Amino acid sequence: MSRNANRGINRGMDRPGSLPSSIGTQSTPVERDRRIAEIANAQWTMISLADLTGLGLTASAVRNRVAAGRLHRRHRGVYSVGHEVIPWQGHVMAAVLACGEGAVASHHAAARLHGLLVGAGARHVTVPGRRVRVPGVEVHRTHALEPWQRTREQRIPCTAWPRTIVDVAGRDGERAAERMIDRAEQLRVFDLSAIRRELDHRPGRKGARNARAALGMPEPAWTRNDLEEAFYAISGAAGLPRPHVNMPIVLDDGGPHVEADFAWPELKLIVETDGWETHGTRRAFGSDRRRDRRLDLAGWRVLRFTWHEVMYEPAMVARELAARMALAAS
């Protein structure tokens, strides 16, 4: 697990606007204004009507502040303090506050907060357990959010990055999942066990299927035997010789032997099927490349396909395999 893999997960999810016991309706105007500023600073200039009234402001006092330009209404019961122009995080925070207790930024909004997408402007909020409608906000209802599916990023409650990837992949497809996974790796937050838990938690979701495909993971029903049979079928349908499976290859460099997923020793050709189940760590990535270099120096050629390509794109695999075999035989 990377050092930052669980960044933010299980941080305190209490709303930053909740009032301490020492501040209440009997506070002085100076204390009240200071506390309003503290809450707004913690929430990208935003504050809720509940917090304002909890600090002792009446409905008419709130209206007076709006008229004076000290408060700016963003949604029903949500205001920005002292700023008419606010950053995009403020708009997301306002949407979360408008959706009430337990709401979190999600989908494209959460992806932008996590740094997984750039320029995603839609305000998406997920609310567990109840239906909410807020003009200008795309609200998603879910039965429940597990603690590990929630976090706080840039001071805004949001879905954790694994759920965010699955949510966006359900709307935007496999390619979007690939881009976000690549970005999570660049940010050094990617953790295979964390996203696997999310995929296993919601296995039937379209987003889970797209994320599995982006990762090169087999669908839960596929087994190693299924892969071997699929590869046999590809080579047979294309009129190609069948490979040796899990073939040990002893090299002359003094290093350990190499076990090839599929091999044609007469052509010195190897096919490896890459999936995140076995290749999804930086250590495995480096090991695979060192192994390929050893094979290359010994005269072997390595062709890599993902599980998804073998299972779902057999025609493409057959074409590339046949072309490689023709080159190896020439």
C-alpha positions in Angstrom: 0.0 0.0 0.0 1.4 3.4 -0.9 2.2 5.8 1.8 -0.7 8.1 0.8 -3.1 5.3 -0.3 -5.7 6.0 2.4 -5.2 9.7 2.3 -8.2 11.3 4.1 -10.1 8.0 4.6 -11.8 7.9 8.0 -10.9 11.4 8.9 -13.4 13.1 11.1 -16.5 13.6 9.1 -18.2 16.1 11.4 -19.3 19.2 9.6 -16.8 22.0 10.1 -19.7 24.3 10.9 -20.9 22.5 14.0 -20.8 24.8 17.0 -18.6 24.4 20.1 -20.4 24.4 23.4 -18.7 27.7 24.3 -20.5 29.6 21.5 -24.2 30.1 21.5 -27.0 32.5 21.3 -25.6 34.6 24.3 -22.4 35.4 22.5 -21.4 39.0 21.8 -21.7 40.4 18.3 -17.9 40.4 18.0 -17.7 36.7 19.1 -20.5 35.9 16.7 -18.8 37.5 13.8 -15.5 35.9 14.6 -17.2 32.5 14.7 -19.0 33.1 11.4 -15.7 34.0 9.8 -14.1 30.8 11.2 -16.8 28.6 9.9 -16.8 30.3 6.5 -13.0 30.0 6.2 -13.2 26.3 7.0 -15.9 25.9 4.3 -14.7 27.9 1.3 -16.7 31.0 2.4 -19.9 28.9 3.0 -22.1 28.8 6.0 -25.5 27.3 6.6 -28.6 29.0 7.9 -28.6 26.4 10.8 -25.2 27.6 11.8 -26.2 31.3 11.6 -29.3 30.8 13.7 -27.3 28.6 16.1 -25.0 31.5 16.7 -28.0 33.7 17.6 -28.9 35.4 14.4 -32.6 35.8 13.7 -34.2 35.3 10.3 -34.6 39.1 9.9 -30.9 39.5 10.9 -29.9 37.1 8.2 -32.0 39.0 5.6 -30.4 42.3 6.7 -26.9 40.8 6.2 -28.0 39.6 2.7 -29.3 43.1 1.9 -26.1 44.7 3.1 -24.0 42.3 1.0 -22.4 40.6 4.0 -24.1 37.3 3.0 -24.8 36.0 -0.5 -27.4 33.3 -0.9 -26.1 30.3 -2.9 -28.9 27.7 -2.2 -31.8 27.6 0.1 -30.3 27.8 3.6 -26.7 28.2 2.4 -24.8 31.5 2.1 -21.3 32.7 1.3 -19.8 35.2 3.7 -18.6 38.5 2.4 -17.6 37.2 -1.1 -19.8 37.5 -4.2 -17.2 35.7 -6.4 -16.2 32.4 -4.9 -13.8 29.6 -6.0 -15.2 26.4 -7.6 -14.6 24.6 -4.2 -17.1 27.1 -2.7 -19.7 26.1 -5.2 -19.1 22.4 -4.4 -19.2 23.1 -0.6 -22.4 25.0 -1.0 -24.0 22.1 -2.9 -23.0 19.6 -0.2 -24.4 21.9 2.6 -27.6 22.4 0.7 -28.1 18.6 0.5 -28.0 18.3 4.3 -26.5 15.9 6.8 -24.4 13.0 5.4 -24.1 14.5 1.9 -20.8 14.3 0.1 -19.4 15.6 -3.1 -19.2 12.7 -5.6 -18.7 11.8 -9.3 -16.9 14.5 -11.3 -16.9 17.0 -8.4 -15.1 14.5 -6.2 -12.8 13.5 -9.0 -11.7 17.1 -9.4 -11.2 17.4 -5.6 -9.0 14.3 -5.6 -7.0 15.6 -8.6 -8.2 12.7 -10.8 -9.8 14.9 -13.4 -9.2 18.5 -14.5 -11.9 21.0 -15.3 -14.8 18.8 -14.2 -17.4 21.5 -13.5 -20.6 19.6 -12.7 -21.8 19.8 -9.1 -22.5 16.2 -8.1 -23.5 15.3 -4.6 -24.4 11.8 -3.2 -26.9 11.6 -0.3 -27.4 8.4 1.7 -30.8 7.2 2.6 -33.2 9.9 1.4 -34.3 11.8 -1.7 -33.1 15.4 -2.0 -33.7 18.0 -4.8 -31.5 21.1 -5.0 -31.7 23.3 -8.1 -28.4 23.4 -10.0 -27.0 20.3 -8.3 -27.1 16.7 -9.6 -28.0 14.7 -6.6 -27.4 10.9 -6.4 -29.2 8.8 -3.9 -27.6 5.8 -2.4 -28.7 3.3 0.2 -25.7 3.9 2.5 -22.1 5.1 2.4 -19.6 2.9 4.3 -17.0 4.8 6.4 -14.3 3.8 4.0 -16.3 5.2 1.1 -16.2 8.7 2.6 -13.4 11.1 3.1 -12.6 14.9 3.2 -10.5 16.4 0.4 -9.6 20.1 0.2 -11.8 20.5 3.4 -14.9 19.2 1.5 -16.7 16.0 2.4 -16.6 13.7 -0.6 -16.5 10.1 -1.8 -13.1 8.3 -1.4 -11.1 7.9 -4.6 -12.0 4.2 -5.3 -15.8 5.0 -5.1 -15.2 8.1 -7.2 -13.5 6.2 -9.9 -16.3 3.6 -10.1 -19.0 6.4 -10.0 -17.4 8.3 -12.9 -16.7 5.1 -14.9 -20.4 4.3 -14.7 -21.2 7.5 -16.6 -18.2 8.1 -18.8 -16.9 4.6 -19.6 -13.7 2.5 -19.5 -11.5 5.2 -21.0 -12.4 7.6 -18.2 -11.6 5.0 -15.6 -8.2 4.4 -17.3 -7.3 8.1 -17.1 -8.3 8.4 -13.5 -6.4 5.2 -12.5 -3.3 6.5 -14.3 -3.6 9.8 -12.4 -4.1 8.0 -9.1 -0.8 6.2 -9.8 0.9 9.5 -10.7 -0.3 11.0 -7.4 0.9 7.9 -5.6 -2.5 7.2 -4.0 -3.4 4.1 -6.0 -3.9 1.0 -3.8 -5.1 -2.2 -5.5 -6.7 -3.6 -2.3 -8.7 -0.4 -1.8 -10.2 -0.4 -5.3 -10.7 -4.1 -5.2 -12.8 -3.7 -2.0 -14.9 -1.1 -3.8 -15.4 -3.4 -6.9 -16.3 -6.3 -4.7 -18.8 -4.1 -2.7 -20.7 -3.1 -5.9 -19.9 -5.9 -8.4 -22.9 -5.5 -10.6 -22.5 -1.8 -11.3 -21.6 -0.6 -14.8 -18.9 1.5 -13.3 -17.4 -1.5 -11.6 -17.3 -3.4 -14.9 -15.7 -0.5 -16.6 -13.1 -0.1 -13.9 -12.3 -3.8 -13.9 -11.8 -3.6 -17.7 -9.5 -0.5 -17.3 -7.5 -2.4 -14.7 -7.2 -5.5 -16.9 -9.0 -7.5 -14.1 -11.0 -10.5 -15.1 -14.7 -10.4 -14.3 -15.4 -12.3 -11.1 -16.6 -15.4 -13.1 -13.4 -15.8 -15.1 -10.8 -18.2 -13.8 -7.2 -19.1 -14.9 -8.6 -22.1 -16.7 -11.1 -19.9 -18.5 -8.2 -17.7 -19.7 -6.3 -20.7 -21.0 -9.3 -22.1 -22.8 -10.0 -18.7 -24.3 -6.4 -18.4 -25.6 -6.6 -21.9 -27.0 -9.8 -20.9 -28.8 -8.2 -17.8 -30.2 -5.2 -19.7 -31.6 -7.3 -22.5 -32.9 -9.8 -20.2 -34.6 -7.0 -18.3 -36.3 -5.3 -21.5 -37.5 -2.3 -20.9 -35.2 -0.4 -23.5 -33.3 -1.5 -23.9 -29.7 0.9 -22.6 -27.0 2.6 -24.3 -24.1 1.0 -23.1 -20.9 3.0 -22.0 -17.8 6.2 -23.2 -19.5 9.4 -22.9 -17.5 12.3 -21.4 -19.5 15.9 -21.6 -18.3 18.1 -18.8 -19.5 21.9 -18.8 -19.7 22.4 -15.7 -17.6 22.6 -17.5 -14.3 19.3 -16.0 -13.1 16.2 -17.8 -12.0 14.1 -19.6 -14.6 11.2 -17.8 -16.1 7.7 -19.2 -16.2 5.9 -18.0 -19.4 2.1 -17.8 -19.4 2.0 -19.0 -23.0 5.0 -19.9 -25.1 6.0 -21.2 -28.6 9.6 -22.4 -28.1 10.1 -23.2 -31.8 9.5 -19.5 -32.5 11.0 -18.2 -29.2 7.8 -16.3 -28.7 6.0 -15.7 -25.4 2.6 -14.2 -24.6 2.0 -12.7 -21.2 -1.5 -11.9 -19.9 -1.3 -8.8 -17.7 -3.9 -8.1 -15.0 -3.9 -6.0 -11.9 -4.6 -9.1 -9.9 -0.9 -10.2 -10.3 0.8 -7.2 -12.0 -0.8 -4.3 -10.3 2.0 -3.0 -8.1 5.1 -1.0 -8.9 7.3 -3.8 -7.8 5.5 -6.2 -10.1 5.7 -3.7 -12.9 9.5 -3.3 -12.5 10.0 -7.1 -12.1 8.1 -7.7 -15.4 10.3 -5.3 -17.3 13.5 -6.8 -15.9 12.2 -10.2 -16.9 11.4 -9.0 -20.4 14.9 -7.7 -20.8 16.4 -11.0 -19.8 14.2 -12.8 -22.3 15.0 -10.3 -25.0 18.8 -10.8 -24.5 18.2 -14.5 -24.8 16.5 -14.1 -28.2 12.9 -14.4 -27.0 10.1 -12.0 -28.0 7.4 -11.1 -25.5 3.9 -10.0 -26.5 1.6 -8.7 -23.7 -2.2 -8.7 -23.7 -4.6 -7.8 -20.9 -7.1 -10.2 -19.5 -9.8 -8.0 -20.9 -8.3 -8.1 -24.4 -8.1 -11.9 -24.3 -11.6 -12.4 -23.0 -13.4 -9.6 -24.9 -11.3 -8.7 -28.0 -10.2 -12.1 -29.4 -10.1 -10.9 -33.0 -7.6 -8.2 -32.2 -5.5 -10.6 -30.2 -5.5 -13.1 -33.0 -4.4 -10.5 -35.6 -1.5 -9.3 -33.5 -0.5 -12.8 -32.5 -0.5 -13.9 -36.1 1.5 -10.9 -37.2 4.1 -11.5 -34.5 4.3 -15.2 -35.4 4.9 -14.3 -39.0 7.8 -12.0 -38.1 9.3 -14.6 -35.7 9.2 -17.3 -38.5 10.7 -15.0 -41.1 
